[in-house]
């Protein structure tokens, strides 16, 4: 019998923002945004989620459900469906997990390594949802896809994913205990013996992981672009935080933490947005201004940067046609979240946060 997990409702005011706190939660919300046909419903859904209008959530294979309440307490039974992986897909995914002991340890520590998801994608197993993969159903009379109630459920589902990525695996068809039992039946990659004296185990672990990542890129049909020394330094600092202090000292770059933050949220395009300015078409400026639902604050526009200094928020438009949220910090403007395809989405996360 398939596993079913229940989660209590998030208390009202538990979180001030509907944003996720993990990169895989961000990917879930990106799938929601890409699927949406009405951005106004997403904005309302964010507010519903942040206001605690979603009841207890039930998660089972291929399905997440909850009752979502209107301001007048009118209930709407809401479901979001996700395709389950086939047995063949699970076999390929478990091969990737069992192939490296660190993957199992990371999942048990409630963390999803990007390397694992990339390897699964390469093997033809889409672990994270993409455009059109979230199928909402709701008892409300609305026809939107998704409606505000399904959107609210999706936002809170991202919070659950932040805390426990096994929720995503359950949605894809296998519960935690079933997965662990299958992994125990496989022969995991052998764990190396203690390193001889003089070898830094942290550096050795990085070198192995980095070599595997490079090899995967070489075998990929669409390999990653070649990085220069600074870009590669930033990439390593973002993906291996334990090495960041050494890299900062070796590079002599005081801005490495800022650059690593930009890479964490946006990868190579995010790093470019950090420093590059350019002049997008006039239609982009109109879209940026339309993102404000109510009274528009005074906006300072400089090339591809839109700044509301009085609110301490900023939007930057990248050459990849995505909007990057920034927030004012004591040391300057810092990346504040994952990029979005619509300015209203990026702006909402800034204002709600």
N, C-alpha and C positions, 0 to 999 in steps of 0.2 A: 504494500500500500504506500502511495506517495506521501512524503512528509508534508505536514501543514504547520506553519509557525504563525503565532499571533503576537502582535506587538501593541502595548497600551498606547492610547492617544498621547500625542505630545501636548503637554500643558500649554495653555494660552500664555503667550509672551515668553515661551521657552527660548525662542530664537528671534532675534530682531530682523533677520534676513532669511530669504528663501534659498540663498546660495548654498551650494555643497562645499565640503571641506576636503575633498579628495579629488585626485585627477580622474578616477573612474566614476565618481559621482558627477563630475563636470561632463564626462562623456555621455552619461545617461541624460542629463539635462540638454546637452547639445542635440541628442536624438529627438527629444521632445520639441525643441525649438525648430529643428529641421522638418518635423512632421506637421507642425501647427499650420493651420490655414487662416488663423485669426490671432494676431498678436495681442489684441485687446483682451482676449480670453486668457492668454498667458499672464498678462499683467494682473488681472483679477485673481487668477489662480495663485500667483505669488502672494498676494495679500491674504487670501484665504488660508494658505499654508502657514504664513507667518503669524496670523491671528489665531491659529489653533482650531480651525473649523473642521478638521478632519478627525473622525472617530478612530477607534482601534483598527489597526491594519492587519489583514490576514494575507499571508504569502504562501502560495503552493506552486506546484509545477505549472509554469506557463501563465500564472494568474496572480494579480495583486488586487485586493478589494478592500473597500472601506465605505462607511457612510459619511458623506460630506454635508455639512449643515449651512443653510443660509443664515443671514443675520437675524431673521425671525425664527430660527431653529427649525425651519422646514428641512426634512432630511431627504437626501438623494443617494440611493445605492449606486456606487460607482466602481467600475472594474477596468483594469488595464491588462490587456493580454499581450504576451510575449511568446514568440515561437520557441519551442523546445528543441534542444539539440538531439540529433539521432544517436542511436547506439554507436554508430560508426564515428560520428563526431566526438562523442565522449571518449572513445578509445584513443583517438588522435590527441585530444586535449590531455588525457591522463598520461599519455606517453611524454608529453612536454613537461608536465608537472613532475613526474617521477624521474625524469632525466636529470634533474638537478635537485639535490637535497635542499638547497637554499630556497627553492620555490615552495616546497612544502612548509618550511619554517616560516616563510613570509606570510602565507595564507593563514597559518595557525596564529600568527601575530596580527591578523586582520589587516594585512597589507597586500595589495595586488601589484606585483612587479610589472613595469611596462614591458620588460623583456619577455615575460611569460605571455602577455597578451599579443605582442608582436609575433612571437613564435607560433602561437595558436592561429593567428591570422594567416601566417605563411603556410600553415598546414591546412588551411581552408576551413577553420573553425571560428566563426564570428562570435566571440564571447560577449563583447559589448554591443549594445543595440546601435543601429544606424538609422538613416532616414526611412520612415515608414515602418519601422519594426515595432513601435508601440501602438497597439490598437485599443483605443478607449471605447468604453460603453458606459452609459449613464442613464438613470431613470428620469432625468430632468427633461422638460419639453424642448430644450435647446437643440439646434441642429449642428452647432459648431464642432469642429474636429481639431483638437479636443475642446470640450466645453471647459468652463472655469473649474468645475468640480473635479473632472479628470486631471486637469492641469495641477490643481492643488494636491491631489493624491500623488502625482508624479514627483512634485517637488519634495514632498515628505518622504517618498520612496528613496530619493537621493540621499536624504539624511540617514535612512536605515543602511543604505549601501556604504556611506561614510564609515559607520561604526562596525559593519560586518559584511564584507564582500561575499560571504557564503550565501547571503540573501540573493545576490545576482545568480549564483550557481543554482540555487533552488528554483528560481524563476526559469532558468534554462533547462530544468528537469531533474536535477540530482541534489538531494539534501546533504548536509555536512557529514553525517555519520555514514551514509552510503558511500560517499566519495572517499572518506578516510579508510573505510573497509576495503574498497577497491585498490587504493594506493598501497595499503599494507600487503595486498596480495601480489603486488608487482615488486620487482627488484629495483629499488631506487639506486641512483648513481652512487658509487662507493665514495665514502667520505675519506678525504686524504688524511694521512697520519700527521702527527705534530710536525710543524715545519722545523727544519734544522735551525740552530742558532744563527742569527745574523740575517734571516729573511723576515721581512716585515709582513705579517699575515694580512693586514689591511691592504697593503699595496698589492700583495699576491692575489688576493680575492678580486681586487679591481682589475688587475691585468687579465685574469681569466675571463671575467665578465665582459671586459671591453673587447677582448679578442673574439669572443663569441658573437658580440654585437656586430663587429666589423665583418666577420665571416658571413653573418646573415645578410648584411647589406650587399655584399658582393654577389650573393646567390639570388637576391631579390630581383624581380622583373623591373622594378622601379627603384633603383638604389638611391640612397640618400645623397644629397649634393656634397661635393668635396668641401671640407671645412679648412679655414686657415688656422694658424696657431691660436689666435685669440678666441675664435669661435669654438674650437675644440676644448680649450681651457674652460670656457664658460659651460659647455655641455657637461664636462666631467664634474665641475663644481655643483651643477644643478642635480645631476643624477647620483652623485656620490658625496653627500654633504660632509661626511667624515674627512674627506680630502680637501675641502674648501680652504681651511686655514693654511695648509701647506701650499696650495696653488696660489693663494693670495700673496703669500710671502715670496714664492718663486717668481711670480709674474711681475711683482711690484705694482700691481694695479689695485688701488683703493676702491675702485668701482666694481670689483668682481662680485660682491654680494648683490648689488643692484642688478647687474647683468645676469647673474644666476637666477634671480627672482623672475626676470623677464623670460628667461628660457623655460623655467618651470611652468609658466602659464602658457607660453606661446611658441616654444621651440625656436628654430632659426628665424622665422618671420617675426616672432615676438622680440627677439634681440634686435632685429633691424628697426622695428618701430621705436625702440628705446631711444635711438639716436638719430634716425633718418627723418628728415622733413622733405615733403614734396607737395605739389599742388594738384589735388584731385579735381575732377569736374565740378562745376557749380551745383549740379544736382545732388552731390554728396553733402554740401552745406545745407541744402534744404532738408534733406533727410535727418541731419543732425538736429536741426532746430525743431522739426516736427516730433522728435522723440520726447519733448517735454509735454506732459499731459495738461498741466495747469499753467500758472504764471511762469513765464520763462525768465530766469535770472539774466543778469548782464553777462553776455558771453564774449570772451576774448578769443578771436579766431586767428591762428597763426599757421598758415599752410594746412597741414592735416591734423592739427591739434585744436580742440574746442575746450576751453577752460572756463569753468564757473568758479572763480576765485573765492567768492563769498561762501560757497558751499564746500570748498576744498576738494572738488572733483574735476576730472578731466577725461575726455574721450579722445583717443587717437585712432586714426583710420590708416590701416596698413595697405600695402600694395596687393595683399591677398584678399582685399575687399572684406576684411573683418574689422570689427570695432573693438579696441582694447581699452578697458577701464583702468584709470589711474587715480590715485588718491594722494593728497598732500600730506607729507610726513615732515617732521622737523628738519630732515636732511634734504628735502626736495620732493619731487614727484616720483612715486613708486607704483609699479604694476599692482593692481588690486583684485585681479580675477582673470578667468579665462576669457578669451575673445569670443565675440558673438557675431552672428551674421546680420543682426539688426541693431541699430543704435539704441532703440528703446530697451532692448534686453540687457545690454551692457550697462546702460544708465540706471535701470531699475535695481540692479545688484548694488550699485554704488549708493543710491539713495536709501535703499532699505537697510544697508549695512551700517 
